[in-house]
Amino acid sequence: MTSINFTGVILAGGASRRMGTDKAALRASNGDALLTVIKNRLQEAGAAKIVILGRPHEKGGLADKQPFAGPVRAISDYLDEQTTGSQHLVVPVDMPNLSTPLLRALVRSNTWANFASQHMPFFAVSDSSIPSDIKRIGDLLSYKEALTIPVPQGSEQAFLNLNHPSDFSNWRTNYQLPTDSIPFTQGAQHHV
């Protein structure tokens, strides 16, 4: 397999209002903070570098130019400063069930891509500015005509998003960190 040079981008600048505490600092059953879990996944997927949006105090962290303006604005501001054609795998800090094979599937797309019915994670290519009127990830993916990759059978739980204390409690009780045994099958279509 040819190696693709990409940057792992972790979205971690939200206020975590629904959770009531900083999601990035929540601990998985193995004791790692969710931020560490996602960093590890990106490293395993082959990221050459990892940046953490909204966390200037972290190694690899960058301050949001417009704090709390939402993920699309944070991504847009970040991509605007990157080299044209550079590639970025964007992952939120609150999706700890993502497996390395799923992330690698996005990277292999080599173009803007996301999984069917899932706005996160996604693969992005720094290619042009994102209009300021785009506020939602789904609208961004449509604007970029992102490739839609089918969700591999049996991997639906990989996209679990931890937004509320009950989500986190349920996850800690019922799930373990991914073992990367979910196979990936190709077959994709572009957003239209």
Residue pairs with C-beta under 8 A, 6 or more apart in sequence:
3 46
4 46
4 87
4 107
4 108
4 110
5 48
5 87
6 46
6 47
6 48
6 86
6 87
6 88
6 89
6 107
6 123
7 47
7 48
7 49
7 50
7 51
7 82
7 86
7 87
7 88
7 89
8 39
8 42
8 43
8 45
8 47
8 49
8 50
8 51
8 88
8 89
8 91
9 50
9 51
9 53
9 75
9 78
9 88
9 89
9 90
9 91
9 124
10 35
10 38
10 39
10 42
10 50
10 51
10 52
10 53
10 55
10 91
10 92
10 93
11 53
11 54
11 71
11 74
11 75
11 90
11 91
11 92
11 93
11 120
12 23
12 24
12 35
12 52
12 53
12 54
12 55
12 58
12 92
12 93
13 53
13 54
13 55
13 64
13 67
13 68
13 71
13 74
14 23
14 54
14 68
14 71
15 68
16 22
16 23
18 163
18 164
19 26
19 94
19 162
19 163
19 164
19 165
19 168
20 165
23 34
23 93
23 94
23 162
24 33
24 34
24 35
24 55
24 93
25 33
25 34
25 35
26 33
26 34
26 162
26 168
27 33
27 34
28 34
28 37
28 96
28 172
28 177
29 172
29 176
29 177
30 177
32 40
34 93
34 94
34 96
34 162
35 52
35 55
35 58
35 93
37 96
37 177
38 91
38 92
38 93
38 95
38 96
38 98
39 50
39 52
41 91
41 98
41 99
41 100
41 103
41 178
42 50
42 89
42 91
42 103
43 50
44 100
44 103
44 180
45 89
45 100
45 103
45 104
45 107
46 104
46 107
47 89
49 60
50 60
51 60
51 61
51 62
51 78
52 58
52 60
52 61
52 62
53 61
53 62
53 64
53 74
53 75
53 78
54 61
54 62
54 63
54 64
54 67
54 74
55 61
55 62
56 62
56 63
62 78
64 73
64 74
64 77
65 73
65 74
65 77
66 73
66 74
66 77
70 135
71 92
71 137
72 130
72 134
72 135
72 136
72 137
72 139
72 140
73 135
75 90
75 124
75 130
75 140
76 129
76 130
76 132
76 134
78 88
79 88
79 124
79 126
79 130
80 126
80 129
80 130
82 88
82 126
83 126
84 126
84 127
85 125
85 126
85 127
86 125
86 126
87 107
87 110
87 123
87 124
87 125
87 126
88 123
88 124
88 125
88 126
89 103
89 106
89 107
89 121
89 122
89 123
89 124
90 120
90 121
90 122
90 123
90 124
91 98
91 103
91 120
91 121
92 120
92 121
92 161
94 161
94 162
94 163
95 120
95 121
95 158
95 159
95 160
95 161
95 162
96 160
96 162
96 171
96 177
97 157
97 158
97 159
97 160
97 171
97 175
97 177
97 178
98 121
98 158
98 159
98 178
99 155
99 158
99 178
99 179
99 180
99 181
99 182
100 178
100 180
101 152
101 180
101 182
101 183
101 184
102 115
102 121
102 152
102 155
102 158
102 182
102 184
103 121
104 184
105 149
105 152
105 184
106 113
106 114
106 115
106 121
106 122
106 123
106 149
107 123
109 123
109 147
109 149
109 188
110 123
111 123
111 125
111 146
111 147
112 122
112 123
112 124
112 125
112 141
112 144
112 145
112 146
112 147
113 122
113 123
113 146
113 147
113 148
113 149
113 188
114 120
114 121
114 122
114 123
114 141
114 146
114 147
114 148
114 149
115 121
115 148
115 149
115 150
115 151
115 159
116 148
116 149
116 150
116 151
117 151
118 151
118 159
119 136
119 137
119 138
119 141
120 137
120 159
120 161
122 137
122 141
122 146
124 144
127 144
130 140
130 143
131 143
134 140
134 143
141 191
142 191
144 191
145 190
145 191
145 192
146 190
146 191
147 188
147 189
147 190
147 191
148 188
148 189
148 190
148 191
149 187
149 188
150 185
150 187
150 188
151 159
152 182
152 183
152 184
152 185
154 182
155 182
157 175
158 178
158 182
160 167
160 171
160 175
161 167
162 168
162 171
